[in-house]
Amino acid sequence: MRPSRITYLLAAVLSALLLCQGRPACAEAEFIIVVHKDNPVKQMPAAQVRNIFLGKERFWPDGSPITLIMNKNDDIHESFTRTMLQKSPAQLSVYWKKILYSGASMLPLAVKDDEAVKSYVSLHKNTISYIDAESFDKQVRKMEVIP
């Protein structure tokens, strides 16, 4: 008795699902934008968030300088850059290096993971960054992004 095509197909699907657990290639990580709890800005249009993370907008409405923090967690960084900035992580790196070498600005600070982001943001009022939505806690405040 030969196994049917359906049996092979089911085995392939099950294998793919097992291999994809927790991997960004299988399901995009969901990120949120975070700021210091005392930051007065509660919401921001997606275009403005994009401009901030591309260094085109460098000041909060009260005139204080914005500090960018890039999250080096590969899954979240990839999801953020592709979704919010419409760039690959490699393209973003090249973009920022051009800005650096032109003398227009410094590279944003990059930290290793969500915990490091939350720790830094919780201590610096003018900071903005992004983390995995599942990592969110009361150390920081979620910034509502308006489409």
Residue, then its C-alpha position, 0 to 999 in steps of 0.5 A: m500500500r502506497p502513501s497518498r499524496i495527501t499524506y506527503l503533503l500533510a507531512a510537509v506542512l507539519s514539518a514546515l510548521l515545526l521548523c518555523q516556530g519563533r522564526p522571522a522567516c516564517a512569521e514577521a515579528e511584531f514591533i512597537i515604538v517606545v518612548h520614555k514614560d514622561n515624553p509628552v508626545k502620545q501619538m505620531p503619524a507613521a511618516q513622522v516616525r519614519n523621518i525620525f528614524l531616517g534622521k530627517e527629523r531631529f527634534w521633539p515638538d518642545g525643541s529638545p533633541i531626539t535620541l534614536i536607539m536601534n535595536k540589534n535584535d535581528d528579528i525585530h530590527e528586520s521587521f521594523t526596517r522593512t515595515m516602518l522604513q521600507k528598507s532592508p537592514a543592509q540598506l538602512s546601514v548603508y543609508w546611515k553610513k552615508i550620513l555619517y561620512s558626509g558629516a551630517s550626523m552621527l550614527p544612532l546608538a545601537v543596543k543588543d536587545d529589547e531589555a537594553v532598549k527599555s533600560y536606556v529609554s527608561l533613563h533618557k526622556n528624549t529617546i525613541s526606539y522599538i521593541d518586540a510587542e511581547s517585551f513591552d512592560k511599564q519601564v517605557r511607554k508605547m507610542e501610538v503610530i497613526p497610519 
